[in-house]
Amino acid sequence: MARLAAAVAAARQPTWLTVPTLRPGTVEAVVGAAGPELLHRSEWFMTTDLTGHPQHAPAAPYEREVRTEGPVTVVSLHDSSGEVAARGTIAVVGADAIADRIETDAAHRRRGLGRAMMSALAEAAVTQGARTGLLIASEEGQRLYSSLGWRHEADVLIARGPVVPSSR
């Protein structure tokens, strides 16, 4: 991992390094010594059995739109004016499904849209043959995913290189 971290630090353009680990302190030390800038240490790698995922429909006035193109499904939750209140994607690879870019607009939070979003994503993935859900959870999402039965499997460290000195 030290060589990979050094390669990220030496890159000529912004390059990201995402490391799921059971030993975050060790990884942080190795990455830090190699030079990339450590950005996040609070994210989690989480998994779940999608076949038993809780189902929640969006409450009125929200409606969901589901578009699947090949292995990728995009879910949007719209309010009555058509404004996108929440969105997310899930990609199926064999029996696994990777959820990503899940977000709820700040003006629409605390209305159950996260639960409705995860339900729609899980349902779409199961329809395509997935059984196991995978995601990297931000601090903001960890409580929601845990309440839906997702399990914390590892911490995730995210670093960026090259470190560009600030201009003063």
LOLOKE-891433 format. One record per residue: residue in three letters; chain; x, y negated, z negated of N, C-alpha, C in turn. Coordinates in steps of 0.1 Angstrom, whole numbers, m for minus. Each point is the difference from the previous one (the first is absolute). Example, Ala and Ser with C-alpha at 12.3 -4.5 7.8 and 13.67 -1.06 7.14 Angstrom:
# LOLOKE-891433
+------+------+-------+-------+-------+-------+-------+-------+-------+-------+-------+
| pavo | bami |   nc1 |   nc2 |   nc3 |  cac1 |  cac2 |  cac3 |   cc1 |   cc2 |   cc3 |
+------+------+-------+-------+-------+-------+-------+-------+-------+-------+-------+
|  Ala |    A |   132 |    57 |   m78 |    m9 |   m12 |     0 |     9 |   m12 |     0 |
|  Ser |    A |    m4 |   m11 |     7 |     9 |   m11 |     0 |    m8 |   m11 |    m8 |
+------+------+-------+-------+-------+-------+-------+-------+-------+-------+-------+
# end
This chain:
# LOLOKE-891433
+------+------+-------+-------+-------+-------+-------+-------+-------+-------+-------+
| pavo | bami |   nc1 |   nc2 |   nc3 |  cac1 |  cac2 |  cac3 |   cc1 |   cc2 |   cc3 |
+------+------+-------+-------+-------+-------+-------+-------+-------+-------+-------+
|  Met |    A |     8 |    12 |     0 |    m8 |   m12 |     0 |     9 |   m13 |     0 |
|  Ala |    A |    11 |     1 |    m6 |     9 |   m12 |     0 |     4 |    m4 |    14 |
|  Arg |    A |     2 |    10 |    10 |     3 |    m4 |    13 |   m12 |    m7 |     7 |
|  Leu |    A |   m12 |     5 |    m2 |   m12 |    m6 |     6 |    m2 |   m14 |    m6 |
|  Ala |    A |     2 |    m2 |   m13 |    m1 |   m13 |    m6 |    10 |   m10 |     6 |
|  Ala |    A |    12 |     5 |     2 |    11 |    m8 |     6 |    m3 |    m4 |    14 |
|  Ala |    A |    m6 |    10 |     8 |    m4 |    m3 |    14 |   m11 |   m11 |     0 |
|  Val |    A |    m9 |     0 |   m10 |   m11 |   m10 |     0 |     6 |   m13 |    m4 |
|  Ala |    A |    10 |     0 |    m9 |     6 |   m13 |    m4 |     8 |    m6 |    12 |
|  Ala |    A |     6 |     9 |     8 |     8 |    m5 |    12 |    m8 |    m3 |    12 |
|  Ala |    A |   m12 |     3 |     0 |    m8 |    m2 |    12 |     0 |   m15 |     5 |
|  Arg |    A |    m1 |    m3 |    12 |     0 |   m13 |     6 |   m13 |    m7 |    m1 |
|  Gln |    A |   m11 |     8 |    m1 |   m13 |    m5 |    m1 |    m7 |     5 |   m12 |
|  Pro |    A |   m10 |    m6 |    m5 |    m7 |     5 |   m12 |    m4 |    14 |     1 |
|  Thr |    A |     4 |     8 |    m9 |    m2 |    15 |    m1 |    m5 |     3 |   m14 |
|  Trp |    A |   m10 |     9 |     0 |    m6 |     4 |   m13 |     4 |    14 |    m4 |
|  Leu |    A |     2 |     2 |   m13 |     3 |    13 |    m5 |   m11 |     3 |   m11 |
|  Thr |    A |    m8 |    11 |     2 |   m10 |     4 |   m10 |     4 |    14 |    m5 |
|  Val |    A |     2 |     1 |   m13 |     4 |    12 |    m6 |    m9 |     5 |   m11 |
|  Pro |    A |    m8 |    11 |     2 |    m7 |     6 |   m11 |    10 |     8 |    m8 |
|  Thr |    A |    m1 |    m1 |   m13 |     9 |     6 |    m9 |    m5 |     4 |   m14 |
|  Leu |    A |     5 |    10 |    m6 |    m3 |     3 |   m14 |    10 |    m6 |    m9 |
|  Arg |    A |    11 |    m6 |     6 |    10 |    m6 |    m8 |     3 |   m15 |     5 |
|  Pro |    A |   m10 |    m8 |    m3 |     2 |   m14 |     5 |    12 |    m8 |    m5 |
|  Gly |    A |     4 |     3 |   m12 |    12 |    m7 |    m5 |    13 |     3 |     8 |
|  Thr |    A |     1 |    13 |     3 |    11 |     5 |     8 |     0 |    m6 |    14 |
|  Val |    A |   m12 |     0 |     6 |    m1 |    m5 |    14 |     2 |   m15 |     0 |
|  Glu |    A |    m5 |    m7 |   m10 |     2 |   m14 |    m1 |    15 |    m4 |     0 |
|  Ala |    A |     7 |     8 |    m8 |    15 |    m2 |    m1 |     7 |     2 |    13 |
|  Val |    A |    m3 |    11 |     7 |     6 |     3 |    12 |    m3 |   m10 |    11 |
|  Val |    A |   m13 |    m4 |     1 |    m4 |   m10 |    10 |     6 |   m13 |    m3 |
|  Gly |    A |     0 |    m4 |   m13 |     6 |   m13 |    m4 |    15 |     0 |     3 |
|  Ala |    A |     7 |    10 |    m2 |    15 |     1 |     3 |     3 |    m1 |    15 |
|  Ala |    A |    m9 |     5 |     8 |     2 |     0 |    14 |    m3 |   m14 |     7 |
|  Gly |    A |    m8 |    m8 |    m7 |    m2 |   m14 |     5 |   m14 |    m4 |     4 |
|  Pro |    A |   m10 |     9 |     4 |   m13 |    m5 |     3 |    m6 |    m7 |   m12 |
|  Glu |    A |   m10 |    m9 |     3 |    m7 |    m7 |   m10 |   m12 |     9 |    m5 |
|  Leu |    A |     0 |     3 |   m13 |   m12 |     8 |    m5 |   m12 |    m9 |    m2 |
|  Leu |    A |   m10 |     3 |     7 |   m12 |    m9 |     0 |   m11 |     5 |    m9 |
|  His |    A |    m3 |    13 |     0 |   m10 |     6 |    m9 |     4 |    12 |    m6 |
|  Arg |    A |    m3 |     1 |   m13 |     3 |    13 |    m7 |   m13 |     5 |    m7 |
|  Ser |    A |   m11 |    m7 |     3 |   m13 |     3 |    m8 |   m10 |     8 |     8 |
|  Glu |    A |     4 |     5 |    12 |   m10 |     7 |     9 |     1 |    15 |    m3 |
|  Trp |    A |   m11 |     7 |     3 |    m1 |    14 |    m3 |    m3 |     8 |    13 |
|  Phe |    A |     6 |    12 |     2 |    m4 |     9 |    10 |   m11 |     8 |    m7 |
|  Met |    A |   m12 |     1 |     7 |   m11 |     7 |    m6 |    m6 |    10 |    10 |
|  Thr |    A |    m6 |    11 |    m5 |    m7 |    10 |     8 |   m13 |     4 |    m5 |
|  Thr |    A |    m9 |     6 |     8 |   m12 |     5 |    m5 |    m5 |    11 |    10 |
|  Asp |    A |   m10 |     8 |    m5 |    m7 |     9 |     8 |   m12 |    m7 |     6 |
|  Leu |    A |     1 |    m3 |    13 |   m10 |    m8 |     7 |   m14 |     7 |     0 |
|  Thr |    A |     0 |    14 |     0 |   m12 |     7 |     1 |   m10 |    m2 |   m12 |
|  Gly |    A |     6 |    m4 |   m11 |    m8 |    m3 |   m12 |    m1 |   m15 |    m4 |
|  His |    A |     4 |    m9 |    10 |     1 |   m14 |    m3 |   m14 |    m5 |    m3 |
|  Pro |    A |    m2 |    m9 |   m10 |   m13 |    m6 |    m3 |    m5 |    m8 |    11 |
|  Gln |    A |   m13 |     0 |     2 |    m6 |    m8 |    11 |    m7 |   m12 |    m6 |
|  His |    A |     2 |   m11 |     6 |    m6 |   m13 |    m4 |    m4 |    m7 |    13 |
|  Ala |    A |   m12 |    m4 |     1 |    m4 |    m8 |    12 |     1 |   m15 |    m4 |
|  Pro |    A |     3 |    m9 |    10 |     1 |   m14 |    m4 |   m14 |    m5 |    m3 |
|  Ala |    A |    m1 |    m9 |   m10 |   m13 |    m6 |    m5 |    m4 |   m10 |    10 |
|  Ala |    A |   m13 |    m3 |     1 |    m5 |   m11 |     9 |     6 |   m13 |    m5 |
|  Pro |    A |     4 |    m9 |     8 |    m3 |    m1 |    15 |    11 |     6 |     8 |
|  Tyr |    A |     9 |     8 |    m5 |    12 |     5 |     7 |    m4 |    13 |     8 |
|  Glu |    A |     6 |     0 |    12 |    m1 |    12 |     9 |    14 |     4 |     5 |
|  Arg |    A |     1 |    13 |     2 |    13 |     5 |     5 |     0 |     3 |    15 |
|  Glu |    A |    12 |    m2 |     5 |     3 |     3 |    14 |    12 |     9 |     0 |
|  Val |    A |    m2 |    11 |     7 |    11 |    10 |     1 |     4 |     2 |    14 |
|  Arg |    A |    12 |    m1 |     4 |     6 |     2 |    13 |    11 |    10 |    m1 |
|  Thr |    A |    m1 |    11 |     8 |    11 |     9 |     0 |     6 |     1 |    14 |
|  Glu |    A |    13 |    m2 |     1 |     7 |     2 |    13 |    11 |     9 |    m2 |
|  Gly |    A |    m1 |    12 |     5 |    10 |    11 |    m2 |     0 |     3 |   m15 |
|  Pro |    A |    12 |     0 |    m6 |     2 |     4 |   m14 |    m3 |   m11 |   m10 |
|  Val |    A |    m2 |   m12 |     5 |    m2 |   m12 |    m8 |   m14 |    m5 |    m1 |
|  Thr |    A |    m5 |    m2 |   m12 |   m13 |    m5 |    m3 |     1 |   m14 |    m7 |
|  Val |    A |    m7 |   m10 |     5 |     0 |   m13 |    m6 |   m14 |    m2 |    m5 |
|  Val |    A |    m1 |    m4 |   m13 |   m13 |    m2 |    m6 |     0 |   m15 |    m4 |
|  Ser |    A |   m12 |    m7 |     4 |    m2 |   m14 |    m4 |   m13 |     0 |    m8 |
|  Leu |    A |    m1 |    m8 |   m10 |   m12 |    m3 |    m7 |    m3 |   m15 |     3 |
|  His |    A |   m12 |    m2 |     5 |    m4 |   m14 |     4 |   m12 |    m5 |    m9 |
|  Asp |    A |     0 |   m13 |    m3 |   m11 |    m5 |    m7 |   m11 |    m4 |    10 |
|  Ser |    A |   m12 |    m5 |    m4 |   m11 |    m3 |     9 |     3 |   m10 |    11 |
|  Ser |    A |    10 |    m8 |    m2 |     4 |   m10 |    10 |    10 |     6 |    11 |
|  Gly |    A |     4 |    13 |    m3 |     9 |     6 |     9 |    15 |    m2 |    m4 |
|  Glu |    A |     2 |    m7 |   m10 |    14 |    m2 |    m5 |     5 |    13 |    m6 |
|  Val |    A |    13 |     3 |     3 |     7 |    12 |    m5 |     3 |    m3 |   m15 |
|  Ala |    A |    m6 |     8 |    m8 |     3 |    m1 |   m15 |    11 |     9 |    m5 |
|  Ala |    A |     1 |    12 |     7 |    10 |     9 |    m4 |     4 |     9 |    13 |
|  Arg |    A |    12 |     5 |     0 |     4 |     8 |    11 |    11 |    10 |    m5 |
|  Gly |    A |     2 |    11 |     8 |    10 |     9 |    m3 |     1 |    10 |    11 |
|  Thr |    A |    11 |     7 |     0 |     3 |    10 |    11 |     4 |    13 |    m7 |
|  Ile |    A |    m2 |    11 |     8 |     5 |    13 |    m4 |     4 |     8 |    12 |
|  Ala |    A |    11 |     7 |     0 |     5 |     7 |    11 |     2 |    15 |    m4 |
|  Val |    A |    m6 |     9 |     8 |     1 |    14 |    m3 |    11 |     7 |     8 |
|  Val |    A |     8 |     7 |    m8 |    11 |     8 |     6 |    m1 |    14 |    m6 |
|  Gly |    A |    m5 |     9 |     8 |    m3 |    14 |    m5 |   m10 |    m1 |   m11 |
|  Ala |    A |     3 |     6 |   m12 |   m10 |     0 |   m11 |     2 |   m12 |    m9 |
|  Asp |    A |     9 |    m9 |     3 |     3 |   m12 |    m8 |    m6 |   m12 |     6 |
|  Ala |    A |    m4 |   m10 |    m8 |    m5 |   m13 |     5 |     7 |   m11 |    m8 |
|  Ile |    A |     6 |    m9 |     7 |     7 |   m11 |    m6 |    m8 |   m13 |     0 |
|  Ala |    A |    m4 |    m5 |   m11 |    m8 |   m12 |    m1 |     9 |   m12 |    m1 |
|  Asp |    A |    m3 |   m11 |     7 |     9 |   m12 |     1 |    m8 |   m12 |     2 |
|  Arg |    A |     6 |   m11 |    m3 |    m5 |   m14 |     2 |   m15 |    m1 |    m5 |
|  Ile |    A |    m2 |     4 |   m12 |   m13 |    m1 |    m6 |     0 |   m13 |    m8 |
|  Glu |    A |   m10 |    m8 |     4 |    m1 |   m13 |    m7 |   m14 |    m5 |     0 |
|  Thr |    A |    m3 |    m8 |   m11 |   m13 |    m6 |    m1 |     2 |   m15 |    m1 |
|  Asp |    A |    m7 |    m8 |     8 |     2 |   m15 |     0 |    m4 |    m5 |   m15 |
|  Ala |    A |     8 |    m9 |    m4 |    m1 |    m5 |   m14 |   m15 |    m5 |    m3 |
|  Ala |    A |    m6 |    m5 |     9 |   m14 |    m5 |    m2 |   m10 |    11 |    m1 |
|  His |    A |     4 |    12 |     2 |   m10 |    12 |     0 |     4 |    10 |   m10 |
|  Arg |    A |    10 |    m3 |    m9 |     4 |    10 |   m10 |   m10 |     2 |   m11 |
|  Arg |    A |     2 |    11 |    m7 |    m8 |     4 |   m12 |   m15 |     3 |     4 |
|  Arg |    A |    m2 |     5 |    12 |   m13 |     4 |     5 |    m1 |    14 |     5 |
|  Gly |    A |    10 |     8 |    m4 |     0 |    15 |     4 |     5 |     3 |    14 |
|  Leu |    A |     5 |   m10 |     6 |     4 |     2 |    14 |    13 |     9 |     1 |
|  Gly |    A |     8 |    m1 |   m10 |    12 |     9 |     0 |    m4 |    15 |     0 |
|  Arg |    A |   m10 |     3 |    m9 |    m5 |    14 |    m1 |    m7 |     4 |    13 |
|  Ala |    A |    m8 |    m9 |     6 |    m7 |     2 |    13 |    11 |     3 |    11 |
|  Met |    A |    10 |    m8 |     0 |    10 |     1 |    10 |     7 |    14 |    m1 |
|  Met |    A |     5 |     3 |   m12 |     7 |    13 |    m2 |   m10 |    12 |     4 |
|  Ser |    A |   m12 |    m1 |    m3 |   m10 |    10 |     3 |    m1 |     2 |    15 |
|  Ala |    A |    m1 |   m11 |     7 |    m1 |     0 |    15 |    13 |     6 |     6 |
|  Leu |    A |    11 |    m4 |    m5 |    13 |     5 |     5 |     1 |    15 |    m2 |
|  Ala |    A |    m3 |     4 |   m13 |     1 |    15 |    m3 |   m10 |     8 |     9 |
|  Glu |    A |   m12 |    m5 |     2 |   m10 |     7 |     8 |     5 |     2 |    14 |
|  Ala |    A |     6 |   m11 |     6 |     5 |     0 |    14 |    11 |    10 |     1 |
|  Ala |    A |     9 |     0 |   m10 |    12 |     9 |     1 |    m4 |    15 |    m1 |
|  Val |    A |   m10 |     3 |    m9 |    m5 |    14 |    m2 |    m6 |     4 |    13 |
|  Thr |    A |    m8 |    m9 |     6 |    m6 |     4 |    13 |    10 |     4 |    11 |
|  Gln |    A |    12 |    m6 |    m1 |    11 |     3 |     9 |     9 |    12 |    m5 |
|  Gly |    A |    m4 |     6 |   m11 |     7 |    12 |    m4 |    10 |    m2 |   m11 |
|  Ala |    A |     1 |   m12 |    m5 |     9 |    m3 |   m12 |    m5 |     6 |   m13 |
|  Arg |    A |     9 |     4 |    m8 |    m4 |     4 |   m14 |     7 |    m8 |   m10 |
|  Thr |    A |    12 |    m4 |     2 |     8 |    m8 |   m10 |     2 |   m14 |     4 |
|  Gly |    A |    m3 |    m9 |    m9 |     2 |   m14 |     2 |    13 |    m5 |    m6 |
|  Leu |    A |     7 |    m9 |     7 |    13 |    m5 |    m4 |    m1 |   m16 |     1 |
|  Leu |    A |     6 |    m7 |    m9 |     1 |   m14 |     1 |    10 |    m6 |   m10 |
|  Ile |    A |     5 |   m12 |     3 |     8 |    m7 |    m9 |    m9 |   m11 |    m5 |
|  Ala |    A |    m1 |     0 |   m13 |   m10 |    m9 |    m7 |     8 |   m12 |    m6 |
|  Ser |    A |    m5 |   m12 |     3 |     5 |   m12 |    m6 |    m5 |     0 |   m15 |
|  Glu |    A |     6 |    m9 |    m8 |    m5 |    m1 |   m14 |   m15 |    m3 |     0 |
|  Glu |    A |    m5 |    m8 |     9 |   m14 |    m4 |     0 |    m9 |    12 |     3 |
|  Gly |    A |     5 |    10 |     8 |    m9 |    11 |     4 |     1 |    12 |    m9 |
|  Gln |    A |    10 |     1 |    m8 |     3 |    12 |    m8 |   m12 |     4 |    m9 |
|  Arg |    A |    m6 |   m10 |    m6 |   m12 |     4 |    m9 |   m12 |     5 |     8 |
|  Leu |    A |    m2 |    m7 |    11 |   m11 |     5 |     9 |     2 |    14 |     4 |
|  Tyr |    A |    12 |     3 |     6 |     3 |    13 |     5 |    m1 |    11 |   m11 |
|  Ser |    A |     6 |    m3 |   m11 |     0 |     9 |   m12 |   m15 |     3 |    m3 |
|  Ser |    A |    m8 |   m10 |    m1 |   m15 |     2 |    m3 |    m7 |     9 |    10 |
|  Leu |    A |     6 |     1 |    12 |    m6 |     8 |    11 |     6 |    14 |     0 |
|  Gly |    A |     9 |     3 |    m9 |     6 |    13 |    m1 |    14 |     2 |     7 |
|  Trp |    A |     5 |   m11 |     5 |    14 |     0 |     6 |    10 |     2 |   m12 |
|  Arg |    A |    10 |     8 |     3 |    10 |     3 |   m10 |    14 |    m7 |     3 |
|  His |    A |     6 |    m6 |   m10 |    13 |    m6 |     1 |    10 |    11 |     1 |
|  Glu |    A |     7 |     1 |    11 |    10 |    11 |     2 |    14 |    m5 |    m2 |
|  Ala |    A |     3 |   m13 |     4 |    13 |    m6 |    m1 |     0 |   m15 |     0 |
|  Asp |    A |    10 |    m6 |    m5 |     1 |   m15 |     1 |     6 |    m3 |    14 |
|  Val |    A |    m2 |   m12 |     5 |     5 |    m4 |    13 |     7 |   m13 |    m2 |
|  Leu |    A |    13 |     0 |     5 |     8 |   m12 |     1 |     1 |    m4 |    14 |
|  Ile |    A |    m2 |   m13 |     2 |     1 |    m6 |    13 |    11 |   m11 |     0 |
|  Ala |    A |     9 |     1 |    10 |    11 |    m9 |     1 |     0 |    m5 |    15 |
|  Arg |    A |     7 |   m12 |     1 |     1 |    m6 |    14 |    15 |    m4 |     2 |
|  Gly |    A |     4 |     1 |    12 |    13 |    m5 |     4 |    m1 |    m5 |    13 |
|  Pro |    A |    10 |    m7 |     5 |    11 |    m5 |    m8 |    m5 |   m12 |    m9 |
|  Val |    A |     7 |    m2 |   m10 |    m3 |   m11 |    m9 |     5 |   m13 |     6 |
|  Val |    A |    m9 |    m9 |     3 |     4 |   m12 |     7 |     2 |   m11 |   m11 |
|  Pro |    A |    12 |    m6 |    m1 |     1 |   m11 |   m10 |    m9 |   m11 |     3 |
|  Ser |    A |    m5 |    m6 |   m11 |   m10 |   m11 |     1 |     9 |   m12 |     4 |
|  Ser |    A |    m6 |    m9 |     9 |     6 |   m12 |     4 |    m3 |   m11 |    m9 |
|  Arg |    A |    10 |    m7 |    m6 |    m3 |   m11 |    m9 |     7 |   m12 |     5 |
+------+------+-------+-------+-------+-------+-------+-------+-------+-------+-------+
# end
